[in-house]
Each structure stands twice: as structure tokens, then as C-alpha cells.
Amino acid sequence: MTQSAPAPSDAPVASHDHLVRSSLQRAGRLPVDAWTITESDDLFDAGLTSHASVAVLVDLEDSIGAEFPDVLLRKSTFASIATIRAALARVLEGTNGTAASVPGSRR
């Protein structure tokens, strides 16, 4: 049996979830598989360090071709997959693909 694609309203959430988990897997230096963490688990309890959260941020920015605005550069943004996913959605909605349109962008 094949799994059906997410409903249109779920597609951005699924896509953002995949981006976040992929970045955590590549750059998060977690002692556990990022795909096994629930969206509400505390990532710092799971082993994410502040240094690794910066690596995840850079990886996400490289993946989407835009920078997170300074207002999102705080520990709470990286507390869980859900909070990173929400920040990512905010960046993508605000940029429309261009970092220059994000207020506070560092580019």
C-alpha cells in the first residue's frame, strides 16, 4: 500500500518539516536520529547545543536561499522542530524567495 501525498493545506508543513529534520540530521550533531524526534520534543534535551543550533540555522539558510531575520535568532526559535518549522515558514512567507524583503535581514 502506498502512502498518499499530504493534502494541499498540509503540504507546506510537510515540506518545512522535511527541511528542518534534514538540517538537524546534517548539522545538528544530535546523538539521536532527527527523524525519531517528535515535533514538540525539546531539542536541547535531545542533545542540541547552541553551537550546533547555529550550524542548523546556516544549513537552513543555505537550503532556502534566504536568511533568518535577527528577531528569530534566539534560543527559543530552536527549542523544538515545531518552533524551527514555524520560524522557517515565517521566513519563507516574508521573503517570497528573496532575503531582501525580510525586515531586519542581514543581507
PyRosetta script that sets phi, psi and omega in degrees:
from pyrosetta import init, pose_from_sequence

init()
pose = pose_from_sequence("MTQSAPAPSDAPVASHDHLVRSSLQRAGRLPVDAWTITESDDLFDAGLTSHASVAVLVDLEDSIGAEFPDVLLRKSTFASIATIRAALARVLEGTNGTAASVPGSRR")
pose.set_psi(1, 131.7)
pose.set_omega(1, 179.8)
pose.set_phi(2, -93.2)
pose.set_psi(2, 149.6)
pose.set_omega(2, 179.6)
pose.set_phi(3, -83.2)
pose.set_psi(3, 134.8)
pose.set_omega(3, -179.8)
pose.set_phi(4, -76.6)
pose.set_psi(4, 154.4)
pose.set_omega(4, 178.4)
pose.set_phi(5, -68.3)
pose.set_psi(5, 153.7)
pose.set_omega(5, 178.2)
pose.set_phi(6, -62.0)
pose.set_psi(6, 151.0)
pose.set_omega(6, 174.7)
pose.set_phi(7, -60.2)
pose.set_psi(7, 153.5)
pose.set_omega(7, -177.7)
pose.set_phi(8, -50.1)
pose.set_psi(8, -39.6)
pose.set_omega(8, -179.2)
pose.set_phi(9, -70.6)
pose.set_psi(9, -21.2)
pose.set_omega(9, 178.8)
pose.set_phi(10, -91.6)
pose.set_psi(10, -13.3)
pose.set_omega(10, -174.7)
pose.set_phi(11, -58.9)
pose.set_psi(11, -48.3)
pose.set_omega(11, 179.1)
pose.set_phi(12, -61.9)
pose.set_psi(12, -39.3)
pose.set_omega(12, 179.5)
pose.set_phi(13, -62.6)
pose.set_psi(13, -45.4)
pose.set_omega(13, 179.7)
pose.set_phi(14, -63.9)
pose.set_psi(14, -41.9)
pose.set_omega(14, 179.7)
pose.set_phi(15, -65.3)
pose.set_psi(15, -44.4)
pose.set_omega(15, 179.2)
pose.set_phi(16, -66.2)
pose.set_psi(16, -39.6)
pose.set_omega(16, 178.0)
pose.set_phi(17, -59.9)
pose.set_psi(17, -43.6)
pose.set_omega(17, 179.6)
pose.set_phi(18, -63.3)
pose.set_psi(18, -44.2)
pose.set_omega(18, 177.7)
pose.set_phi(19, -59.7)
pose.set_psi(19, -46.3)
pose.set_omega(19, -178.0)
pose.set_phi(20, -64.1)
pose.set_psi(20, -49.4)
pose.set_omega(20, -178.4)
pose.set_phi(21, -64.6)
pose.set_psi(21, -37.8)
pose.set_omega(21, 177.8)
pose.set_phi(22, -63.7)
pose.set_psi(22, -43.0)
pose.set_omega(22, 178.5)
pose.set_phi(23, -66.1)
pose.set_psi(23, -41.3)
pose.set_omega(23, 176.6)
pose.set_phi(24, -61.8)
pose.set_psi(24, -39.9)
pose.set_omega(24, -179.1)
pose.set_phi(25, -66.9)
pose.set_psi(25, -43.4)
pose.set_omega(25, -177.9)
pose.set_phi(26, -74.0)
pose.set_psi(26, -44.6)
pose.set_omega(26, -167.2)
pose.set_phi(27, -117.1)
pose.set_psi(27, -11.2)
pose.set_omega(27, -173.1)
pose.set_phi(28, -76.9)
pose.set_psi(28, -13.7)
pose.set_omega(28, 179.7)
pose.set_phi(29, 51.1)
pose.set_psi(29, 37.1)
pose.set_omega(29, -179.3)
pose.set_phi(30, -78.7)
pose.set_psi(30, 146.6)
pose.set_omega(30, 176.9)
pose.set_phi(31, -78.9)
pose.set_psi(31, -1.9)
pose.set_omega(31, 178.9)
pose.set_phi(32, -125.8)
pose.set_psi(32, 160.2)
pose.set_omega(32, 177.6)
pose.set_phi(33, -69.3)
pose.set_psi(33, 127.3)
pose.set_omega(33, -178.7)
pose.set_phi(34, -61.3)
pose.set_psi(34, -23.4)
pose.set_omega(34, -178.7)
pose.set_phi(35, -78.8)
pose.set_psi(35, -9.1)
pose.set_omega(35, 179.3)
pose.set_phi(36, -98.4)
pose.set_psi(36, -7.0)
pose.set_omega(36, -178.4)
pose.set_phi(37, -83.6)
pose.set_psi(37, 135.2)
pose.set_omega(37, 176.8)
pose.set_phi(38, -74.7)
pose.set_psi(38, 161.4)
pose.set_omega(38, -176.7)
pose.set_phi(39, -65.4)
pose.set_psi(39, -20.2)
pose.set_omega(39, -178.6)
pose.set_phi(40, -105.0)
pose.set_psi(40, -3.2)
pose.set_omega(40, 177.7)
pose.set_phi(41, -60.7)
pose.set_psi(41, 143.2)
pose.set_omega(41, 176.2)
pose.set_phi(42, -73.6)
pose.set_psi(42, 116.3)
pose.set_omega(42, -176.9)
pose.set_phi(43, -68.3)
pose.set_psi(43, -28.9)
pose.set_omega(43, 178.8)
pose.set_phi(44, -72.3)
pose.set_psi(44, -34.5)
pose.set_omega(44, 172.9)
pose.set_phi(45, -67.3)
pose.set_psi(45, -28.7)
pose.set_omega(45, 179.9)
pose.set_phi(46, -81.1)
pose.set_psi(46, -3.9)
pose.set_omega(46, 175.6)
pose.set_phi(47, 115.7)
pose.set_psi(47, -0.8)
pose.set_omega(47, 177.2)
pose.set_phi(48, -68.4)
pose.set_psi(48, 131.9)
pose.set_omega(48, 176.6)
pose.set_phi(49, -102.9)
pose.set_psi(49, 166.4)
pose.set_omega(49, 178.2)
pose.set_phi(50, -62.9)
pose.set_psi(50, -37.2)
pose.set_omega(50, 178.3)
pose.set_phi(51, -64.5)
pose.set_psi(51, -43.6)
pose.set_omega(51, 179.2)
pose.set_phi(52, -68.0)
pose.set_psi(52, -31.2)
pose.set_omega(52, 178.2)
pose.set_phi(53, -65.0)
pose.set_psi(53, -33.5)
pose.set_omega(53, 175.7)
pose.set_phi(54, -66.6)
pose.set_psi(54, -40.4)
pose.set_omega(54, 177.8)
pose.set_phi(55, -63.1)
pose.set_psi(55, -38.7)
pose.set_omega(55, 176.6)
pose.set_phi(56, -65.0)
pose.set_psi(56, -43.3)
pose.set_omega(56, 177.9)
pose.set_phi(57, -57.1)
pose.set_psi(57, -49.9)
pose.set_omega(57, -179.0)
pose.set_phi(58, -62.7)
pose.set_psi(58, -41.0)
pose.set_omega(58, 178.7)
pose.set_phi(59, -62.4)
pose.set_psi(59, -43.8)
pose.set_omega(59, 177.7)
pose.set_phi(60, -63.5)
pose.set_psi(60, -44.7)
pose.set_omega(60, 179.7)
pose.set_phi(61, -60.3)
pose.set_psi(61, -42.1)
pose.set_omega(61, 177.4)
pose.set_phi(62, -63.9)
pose.set_psi(62, -37.8)
pose.set_omega(62, -178.4)
pose.set_phi(63, -67.3)
pose.set_psi(63, -36.5)
pose.set_omega(63, -176.1)
pose.set_phi(64, -100.5)
pose.set_psi(64, -11.5)
pose.set_omega(64, 179.4)
pose.set_phi(65, 72.5)
pose.set_psi(65, 28.8)
pose.set_omega(65, 178.9)
pose.set_phi(66, -149.1)
pose.set_psi(66, 160.3)
pose.set_omega(66, 179.3)
pose.set_phi(67, -104.7)
pose.set_psi(67, 148.2)
pose.set_omega(67, 173.5)
pose.set_phi(68, -73.4)
pose.set_psi(68, 136.1)
pose.set_omega(68, 176.7)
pose.set_phi(69, -68.5)
pose.set_psi(69, 155.7)
pose.set_omega(69, -177.4)
pose.set_phi(70, -53.4)
pose.set_psi(70, -33.7)
pose.set_omega(70, -178.2)
pose.set_phi(71, -61.6)
pose.set_psi(71, -22.9)
pose.set_omega(71, -179.9)
pose.set_phi(72, -94.5)
pose.set_psi(72, -1.7)
pose.set_omega(72, -177.1)
pose.set_phi(73, -89.0)
pose.set_psi(73, 74.2)
pose.set_omega(73, 178.6)
pose.set_phi(74, -144.5)
pose.set_psi(74, 159.1)
pose.set_omega(74, -176.6)
pose.set_phi(75, -56.5)
pose.set_psi(75, -38.6)
pose.set_omega(75, -177.0)
pose.set_phi(76, -62.8)
pose.set_psi(76, -27.2)
pose.set_omega(76, 177.7)
pose.set_phi(77, -63.3)
pose.set_psi(77, -30.9)
pose.set_omega(77, -175.1)
pose.set_phi(78, -105.9)
pose.set_psi(78, 20.3)
pose.set_omega(78, -177.3)
pose.set_phi(79, -70.5)
pose.set_psi(79, -31.0)
pose.set_omega(79, -177.4)
pose.set_phi(80, -153.8)
pose.set_psi(80, 168.2)
pose.set_omega(80, 175.6)
pose.set_phi(81, -61.9)
pose.set_psi(81, -39.3)
pose.set_omega(81, -179.8)
pose.set_phi(82, -62.9)
pose.set_psi(82, -40.4)
pose.set_omega(82, -179.0)
pose.set_phi(83, -72.8)
pose.set_psi(83, -35.3)
pose.set_omega(83, 176.2)
pose.set_phi(84, -67.5)
pose.set_psi(84, -43.1)
pose.set_omega(84, 179.4)
pose.set_phi(85, -60.1)
pose.set_psi(85, -40.8)
pose.set_omega(85, 178.6)
pose.set_phi(86, -65.6)
pose.set_psi(86, -41.1)
pose.set_omega(86, 178.3)
pose.set_phi(87, -65.4)
pose.set_psi(87, -41.5)
pose.set_omega(87, 178.5)
pose.set_phi(88, -61.5)
pose.set_psi(88, -44.2)
pose.set_omega(88, 178.1)
pose.set_phi(89, -61.4)
pose.set_psi(89, -40.5)
pose.set_omega(89, 179.0)
pose.set_phi(90, -62.3)
pose.set_psi(90, -43.4)
pose.set_omega(90, 179.0)
pose.set_phi(91, -64.3)
pose.set_psi(91, -47.3)
pose.set_omega(91, -178.3)
pose.set_phi(92, -65.9)
pose.set_psi(92, -37.2)
pose.set_omega(92, 177.6)
pose.set_phi(93, -68.7)
pose.set_psi(93, -36.3)
pose.set_omega(93, -177.7)
pose.set_phi(94, -79.4)
pose.set_psi(94, -23.2)
pose.set_omega(94, -174.7)
pose.set_phi(95, -94.0)
pose.set_psi(95, -28.7)
pose.set_omega(95, -171.5)
pose.set_phi(96, 49.5)
pose.set_psi(96, 35.3)
pose.set_omega(96, 177.5)
pose.set_phi(97, 91.6)
pose.set_psi(97, -3.2)
pose.set_omega(97, 179.7)
pose.set_phi(98, -128.1)
pose.set_psi(98, 126.8)
pose.set_omega(98, -178.5)
pose.set_phi(99, -66.6)
pose.set_psi(99, -26.5)
pose.set_omega(99, -175.3)
pose.set_phi(100, -63.1)
pose.set_psi(100, -23.8)
pose.set_omega(100, -177.3)
pose.set_phi(101, -86.8)
pose.set_psi(101, 0.6)
pose.set_omega(101, 179.2)
pose.set_phi(102, -88.8)
pose.set_psi(102, 116.3)
pose.set_omega(102, 177.2)
pose.set_phi(103, -58.0)
pose.set_psi(103, 133.2)
pose.set_omega(103, 179.5)
pose.set_phi(104, 83.4)
pose.set_psi(104, 5.8)
pose.set_omega(104, 179.8)
pose.set_phi(105, -62.6)
pose.set_psi(105, 143.8)
pose.set_omega(105, -179.8)
pose.set_phi(106, -84.0)
pose.set_psi(106, -5.0)
pose.set_omega(106, -179.9)
pose.set_phi(107, -94.1)
pose.dump_pdb("model.pdb")
